[in-house]
Amino acid sequence: MVVDRIFSGIQPTGTPHLGNYLGAIQNWVNLQEECSSVLYSIMDMHSLTMPKEPAVLRQNILDTTAAILACGIDPKKCFLFRQSLVSEHAELAWILGCLTNVPRLLRLPQWKMKRASQNNEGTVGLLTYPVLQAADILLYKSTHVPVGEDQVLHLELAQDIAQHFNKKYGEFFPVPKAILSTTKKIKSLRDPTVKMSKSDPQKLATVNIVDSPDEIVLKFRKAVTDFTSEVTYDPAGRPGVSNLVSIHAAVTGLSIKEVLHQSAGLDTAHYKMVVAESVIQKFAPIRSEIKKLQEDTSHLIKVLEDGAEKAKELAAPIYQEIRRLVGFQ
């Protein structure tokens, strides 16, 4: 696979949870080692699609930055920046929005799902944020985007917009390809039929990477399994136990087969504690580094500002050419 430039982003929701780490951030760390041009953005503009108090958003931006740095993202190996500091994102989104029809946006499942939280009305921002996502990607002529399965339709929209622009104005944007995460989707510890989520009202459902060892042990002890004591992997028939196996494999780097071999003879009650201990060991150094970074706000701000400056240098000539193509100059 020839990869020229990778772009990905994360919404600033504070410190990530286990699913965020295994599904996205761990992959980001690997990709920055493999590709010479990588951009990772804190998507603060996207976060406004759901109501946020300004003080909470400001703190979430810093906490998210501290967390991904602690997880191994290196600003020397990638551009790490705040989306809103590069104004070309919003400007390009307007141009691309003028090439995108409303029925296409109305069909996207995220719109149908998230507007329910806004009295089934939804805002213009919530409807059009997939166009801003397309602008985020295309502004840098990105060739590849790491995505989870739930974002594939949004990437397909970005691909269609790129092709539409190229057809109208001449070949300009590469059509970005997906880099799908190989990690099994991490499920809620209280309802293994749905994915782990920070917004889950059940506090025991989601493991946060800054949870204390005692909190992690409690959440895994209370994890929903079934009445069979043997540890097996059967996502359809035994989703709870299979979710634990997936987590165990992901945090240790072992295969599902290796995890099952190591766990032979354990009942699920004992196995829960094995998985909890693996998670505790994985996150202990990260948790310590997050606390250290959170105490140095000025460093976090500087990292994001320096990254934005570099991202803007990359974006500016591309956007100037877009302005010329559409007739602005």
Salt bridges, closest charged atoms under 4 A:
GLU33 OE2 - LYS77 NZ 2.84
ASP44 OD2 - ARG82 NE 2.94
GLU88 OE1 - LYS312 NZ 2.90
ASP136 OD2 - HIS46 NE2 2.77
ASP136 OD1 - HIS89 ND1 2.69
ASP150 OD2 - LYS195 NZ 2.65
ASP160 OD2 - ARG104 NH1 2.66
ASP211 OD2 - LYS219 NZ 2.66
ASP226 OD2 - ARG238 NE 2.76
ASP267 OD1 - HIS270 ND1 2.82
ASP306 OD2 - LYS302 NZ 2.67
GLU321 OE2 - ARG324 NH2 2.58
